[in-house]
């Protein structure tokens, strides 16, 4: 089921306002991108999807009416069991949206040359996290992200992830299953510099 349009439109309006106020002249803004909600759907009676902005791409979980996570402190981390596995979300709040939970995918967004590529990536991410066949192959939990930034790997990963292959089109890359490391590094974008 699709989320009510007023929720996704409201999320876009709030983040467009942030883009043209707080984010003005901030060097992490990719001027080739814009704010857009992608793939929002009802999941466990909550609206869930990807928010693309010129400075980040996050999974976002919006509460039900009356379920505003008021008993939790801002910044609280909470694991949600999605079809592909557990994902760690952080509680935030913005005027005009209220409380919501988000899970970071990309930040900053300079690896994306245009909005079309960012949206295609967001669509692929949504398909991936909602597919039970990807269980345990992708994750955005903090531990894995910290390991990736330090250049460390999980013990369950194999050297197969580093094998060079022929270049693929964006469509082929989006249809190819990806490992946890590849998701965190953005390897499916075809950027060999990582």
Residue pairs with C-beta under 8 A, 6 or more apart in sequence:
1 41
1 42
2 40
2 41
2 42
3 40
3 41
3 42
3 47
3 48
3 49
3 62
4 47
7 40
7 47
7 62
8 37
8 40
8 47
8 49
10 96
10 97
11 37
11 51
11 60
11 62
11 97
11 100
12 35
12 36
12 37
13 96
14 94
14 95
14 96
14 97
15 35
15 51
15 53
15 94
16 35
17 96
18 53
18 94
19 29
19 35
19 53
19 54
23 29
23 54
23 55
26 55
28 55
28 107
28 108
28 109
29 54
29 55
30 54
30 55
30 108
30 109
30 110
30 112
31 54
32 54
32 112
32 113
32 114
32 115
33 52
33 53
33 54
33 109
33 112
33 114
33 115
33 118
34 52
34 54
34 115
35 51
35 52
35 53
35 54
36 51
36 52
36 115
36 118
36 119
36 122
37 49
37 50
37 51
37 52
37 60
38 49
38 50
38 51
38 52
38 119
38 122
38 123
38 126
39 49
39 50
39 122
39 123
39 126
39 127
40 47
40 48
40 49
40 50
41 47
41 48
41 49
42 48
43 61
43 82
43 130
45 64
46 61
46 62
46 63
46 64
46 67
47 61
47 62
48 59
48 60
48 61
48 62
49 59
49 60
49 126
50 57
50 58
50 59
50 60
50 105
50 122
50 123
50 125
50 126
51 57
51 58
51 60
51 102
52 109
52 115
52 118
52 119
52 122
53 109
54 109
55 107
55 108
55 109
56 104
56 105
56 106
56 107
56 108
56 109
57 105
57 106
57 107
57 109
57 118
57 121
57 122
57 125
58 102
58 103
58 104
58 105
59 87
59 89
59 102
59 103
59 105
59 125
59 129
59 140
60 100
60 101
60 102
60 103
61 80
61 89
61 100
61 101
61 102
61 103
62 97
62 100
63 69
63 98
63 99
63 100
68 98
68 99
69 76
69 91
69 99
69 101
70 99
72 78
72 91
73 91
74 91
74 92
74 93
74 99
75 90
75 91
75 92
76 90
76 91
77 88
77 89
77 90
77 91
77 142
78 88
78 89
78 90
78 91
78 101
79 86
79 87
79 88
79 89
79 141
80 86
80 87
80 89
80 101
82 129
82 130
83 129
83 130
83 131
83 132
83 134
83 135
84 128
84 129
84 130
84 131
84 132
84 133
84 134
84 135
84 137
84 138
85 134
85 135
85 136
85 138
85 139
86 139
86 141
87 103
87 129
87 139
87 140
87 141
88 103
88 140
88 141
88 142
89 101
89 102
89 103
90 101
90 102
90 103
90 104
91 99
91 100
91 101
92 99
92 100
92 101
92 102
93 99
93 100
94 100
103 140
104 140
104 145
105 125
105 140
106 112
106 121
106 186
109 118
111 186
111 189
111 191
112 118
112 121
112 189
117 170
117 189
120 170
120 174
121 174
121 188
121 189
123 174
124 174
124 188
125 183
128 134
128 138
128 177
128 178
128 183
129 138
133 177
134 177
137 177
137 178
137 179
137 180
138 178
138 179
138 180
138 183
139 180
139 183
140 183
140 184
144 154
144 180
144 184
145 184
147 153
147 154
148 181
148 184
148 185
153 181
154 180
154 181
157 179
157 180
157 181
161 179
161 181
161 182
167 190
168 176
168 190
170 190
173 188
173 189
173 190
174 188
176 188
178 187
178 188
181 187
182 188
185 194
186 194
187 194
